[in-house]
Amino acid sequence: MRRRTHHKHSSGKDYRRLLDALAGHPAVHRVATGRVTPRMGSGRPVARISKVRPVQSGLSITINTEGAIVDAYVITDRPDEVAAYMRERGWAQRED
């Protein structure tokens, strides 16, 4: 099967595995990385995915890595199902 993840930036980081696993969900059509912003400081993130926002094409997510903040886009027609999947896997914060 063809991979449905487009990695815009070249690096072998853990977030790539997370995006590849997310692309394997049946409701996800494609996953693409967006902006990668270097991060200073040693603050520990609450969850690997700190923000999940609905957009017209699916979901916009923000991933915390050790040295950067990565914006990515999940193309899906079932964003609620994909967001619930991310929370079940422990990648994103649970809703209150």
C-alpha positions as protocol buffer text, in pm:
chain_id: "A"
residue {
  index: 1
  type: MET
  ca { x: 0 y: 0 z: 0 }
}
residue {
  index: 2
  type: ARG
  ca { x: 117 y: 351 z: -79 }
}
residue {
  index: 3
  type: ARG
  ca { x: 216 y: 565 z: 216 }
}
residue {
  index: 4
  type: ARG
  ca { x: -29 y: 843 z: 293 }
}
residue {
  index: 5
  type: THR
  ca { x: 213 y: 1064 z: 487 }
}
residue {
  index: 6
  type: HIS
  ca { x: 403 y: 1351 z: 327 }
}
residue {
  index: 7
  type: HIS
  ca { x: 708 y: 1451 z: 532 }
}
residue {
  index: 8
  type: LYS
  ca { x: 799 y: 1803 z: 426 }
}
residue {
  index: 9
  type: HIS
  ca { x: 1112 y: 1828 z: 640 }
}
residue {
  index: 10
  type: SER
  ca { x: 1395 y: 1577 z: 641 }
}
residue {
  index: 11
  type: SER
  ca { x: 1459 y: 1433 z: 986 }
}
residue {
  index: 12
  type: GLY
  ca { x: 1424 y: 1098 z: 1156 }
}
residue {
  index: 13
  type: LYS
  ca { x: 1226 y: 1215 z: 1457 }
}
residue {
  index: 14
  type: ASP
  ca { x: 969 y: 1030 z: 1665 }
}
residue {
  index: 15
  type: TYR
  ca { x: 687 y: 1249 z: 1538 }
}
residue {
  index: 16
  type: ARG
  ca { x: 723 y: 1085 z: 1196 }
}
residue {
  index: 17
  type: ARG
  ca { x: 624 y: 751 z: 1346 }
}
residue {
  index: 18
  type: LEU
  ca { x: 325 y: 916 z: 1512 }
}
residue {
  index: 19
  type: LEU
  ca { x: 216 y: 1069 z: 1179 }
}
residue {
  index: 20
  type: ASP
  ca { x: 265 y: 736 z: 997 }
}
residue {
  index: 21
  type: ALA
  ca { x: 54 y: 558 z: 1261 }
}
residue {
  index: 22
  type: LEU
  ca { x: -212 y: 826 z: 1231 }
}
residue {
  index: 23
  type: ALA
  ca { x: -213 y: 788 z: 851 }
}
residue {
  index: 24
  type: GLY
  ca { x: -294 y: 420 z: 900 }
}
residue {
  index: 25
  type: HIS
  ca { x: -634 y: 498 z: 1050 }
}
residue {
  index: 26
  type: PRO
  ca { x: -914 y: 409 z: 803 }
}
residue {
  index: 27
  type: ALA
  ca { x: -1079 y: 752 z: 830 }
}
residue {
  index: 28
  type: VAL
  ca { x: -757 y: 940 z: 741 }
}
residue {
  index: 29
  type: HIS
  ca { x: -700 y: 1015 z: 373 }
}
residue {
  index: 30
  type: ARG
  ca { x: -360 y: 1185 z: 411 }
}
residue {
  index: 31
  type: VAL
  ca { x: -128 y: 1346 z: 665 }
}
residue {
  index: 32
  type: ALA
  ca { x: 113 y: 1630 z: 581 }
}
residue {
  index: 33
  type: THR
  ca { x: 360 y: 1822 z: 792 }
}
residue {
  index: 34
  type: GLY
  ca { x: 349 y: 2199 z: 786 }
}
residue {
  index: 35
  type: ARG
  ca { x: 563 y: 2448 z: 972 }
}
residue {
  index: 36
  type: VAL
  ca { x: 839 y: 2326 z: 1205 }
}
residue {
  index: 37
  type: THR
  ca { x: 937 y: 2585 z: 1467 }
}
residue {
  index: 38
  type: PRO
  ca { x: 1246 y: 2541 z: 1687 }
}
residue {
  index: 39
  type: ARG
  ca { x: 1164 y: 2541 z: 2057 }
}
residue {
  index: 40
  type: MET
  ca { x: 1379 y: 2665 z: 2344 }
}
residue {
  index: 41
  type: GLY
  ca { x: 1359 y: 2545 z: 2700 }
}
residue {
  index: 42
  type: SER
  ca { x: 1305 y: 2212 z: 2868 }
}
residue {
  index: 43
  type: GLY
  ca { x: 933 y: 2229 z: 2941 }
}
residue {
  index: 44
  type: ARG
  ca { x: 764 y: 1891 z: 2926 }
}
residue {
  index: 45
  type: PRO
  ca { x: 449 y: 1876 z: 2714 }
}
residue {
  index: 46
  type: VAL
  ca { x: 122 y: 1750 z: 2864 }
}
residue {
  index: 47
  type: ALA
  ca { x: 59 y: 1535 z: 2556 }
}
residue {
  index: 48
  type: ARG
  ca { x: 250 y: 1459 z: 2236 }
}
residue {
  index: 49
  type: ILE
  ca { x: -21 y: 1640 z: 2042 }
}
residue {
  index: 50
  type: SER
  ca { x: -91 y: 1965 z: 2225 }
}
residue {
  index: 51
  type: LYS
  ca { x: -360 y: 2112 z: 1997 }
}
residue {
  index: 52
  type: VAL
  ca { x: -625 y: 1959 z: 1774 }
}
residue {
  index: 53
  type: ARG
  ca { x: -827 y: 2209 z: 1572 }
}
residue {
  index: 54
  type: PRO
  ca { x: -1096 y: 2140 z: 1312 }
}
residue {
  index: 55
  type: VAL
  ca { x: -1033 y: 2293 z: 969 }
}
residue {
  index: 56
  type: GLN
  ca { x: -1222 y: 2266 z: 640 }
}
residue {
  index: 57
  type: SER
  ca { x: -1013 y: 1970 z: 517 }
}
residue {
  index: 58
  type: GLY
  ca { x: -1010 y: 1778 z: 847 }
}
residue {
  index: 59
  type: LEU
  ca { x: -783 y: 1856 z: 1143 }
}
residue {
  index: 60
  type: SER
  ca { x: -488 y: 2082 z: 1214 }
}
residue {
  index: 61
  type: ILE
  ca { x: -263 y: 1942 z: 1489 }
}
residue {
  index: 62
  type: THR
  ca { x: 37 y: 2075 z: 1681 }
}
residue {
  index: 63
  type: ILE
  ca { x: 295 y: 1816 z: 1787 }
}
residue {
  index: 64
  type: ASN
  ca { x: 546 y: 1875 z: 2067 }
}
residue {
  index: 65
  type: THR
  ca { x: 889 y: 1725 z: 2008 }
}
residue {
  index: 66
  type: GLU
  ca { x: 1207 y: 1759 z: 2208 }
}
residue {
  index: 67
  type: GLY
  ca { x: 1349 y: 2046 z: 2006 }
}
residue {
  index: 68
  type: ALA
  ca { x: 1061 y: 2176 z: 1796 }
}
residue {
  index: 69
  type: ILE
  ca { x: 691 y: 2238 z: 1758 }
}
residue {
  index: 70
  type: VAL
  ca { x: 549 y: 2075 z: 1444 }
}
residue {
  index: 71
  type: ASP
  ca { x: 225 y: 2179 z: 1276 }
}
residue {
  index: 72
  type: ALA
  ca { x: 61 y: 1903 z: 1072 }
}
residue {
  index: 73
  type: TYR
  ca { x: -262 y: 1856 z: 880 }
}
residue {
  index: 74
  type: VAL
  ca { x: -481 y: 1547 z: 882 }
}
residue {
  index: 75
  type: ILE
  ca { x: -704 y: 1522 z: 575 }
}
residue {
  index: 76
  type: THR
  ca { x: -1024 y: 1340 z: 671 }
}
residue {
  index: 77
  type: ASP
  ca { x: -1398 y: 1359 z: 624 }
}
residue {
  index: 78
  type: ARG
  ca { x: -1454 y: 1223 z: 978 }
}
residue {
  index: 79
  type: PRO
  ca { x: -1255 y: 1458 z: 1207 }
}
residue {
  index: 80
  type: ASP
  ca { x: -1445 y: 1367 z: 1526 }
}
residue {
  index: 81
  type: GLU
  ca { x: -1360 y: 1000 z: 1484 }
}
residue {
  index: 82
  type: VAL
  ca { x: -991 y: 1074 z: 1420 }
}
residue {
  index: 83
  type: ALA
  ca { x: -971 y: 1314 z: 1718 }
}
residue {
  index: 84
  type: ALA
  ca { x: -1125 y: 1047 z: 1943 }
}
residue {
  index: 85
  type: TYR
  ca { x: -870 y: 793 z: 1812 }
}
residue {
  index: 86
  type: MET
  ca { x: -581 y: 1028 z: 1902 }
}
residue {
  index: 87
  type: ARG
  ca { x: -719 y: 1071 z: 2255 }
}
residue {
  index: 88
  type: GLU
  ca { x: -767 y: 694 z: 2298 }
}
residue {
  index: 89
  type: ARG
  ca { x: -405 y: 631 z: 2199 }
}
residue {
  index: 90
  type: GLY
  ca { x: -289 y: 892 z: 2453 }
}
residue {
  index: 91
  type: TRP
  ca { x: -145 y: 1123 z: 2187 }
}
residue {
  index: 92
  type: ALA
  ca { x: -379 y: 1415 z: 2261 }
}
residue {
  index: 93
  type: GLN
  ca { x: -535 y: 1556 z: 2574 }
}
residue {
  index: 94
  type: ARG
  ca { x: -873 y: 1428 z: 2675 }
}
residue {
  index: 95
  type: GLU
  ca { x: -1164 y: 1668 z: 2652 }
}
residue {
  index: 96
  type: ASP
  ca { x: -1304 y: 1794 z: 2982 }
}
